[in-house]
């Protein structure tokens, strides 16, 4: 389970606390993807794209949404 923040958004430790809260879940996703054959480079790139897209959620174009859909599909496809 992901723990909620204990400090305000404006606190200097807010992002670090979020990182700690998400770490186990994200590492689990990495391990799952690697265990079915994805290499670390592809996993890292796909997660980076997804994170970038999430941060700009309101700004997405249909082209970007299609790119995200392709990245997600690629993670689910066996090699």
Number of C-alpha atoms within 10 A of each C-alpha: 7 11 10 10 13 11 12 9 10 8 9 10 14 14 14 10 16 15 12 12 16 15 13 13 13 13 11 11 14 17 14 12 18 15 10 13 12 19 12 13 9 15 19 12 12 18 18 12 17 17 12 11 17 13 11 10 11 8 10 14 10 9 9 13 13 12 15 18 12 13 18 15 10 15 18 12 10 9 8
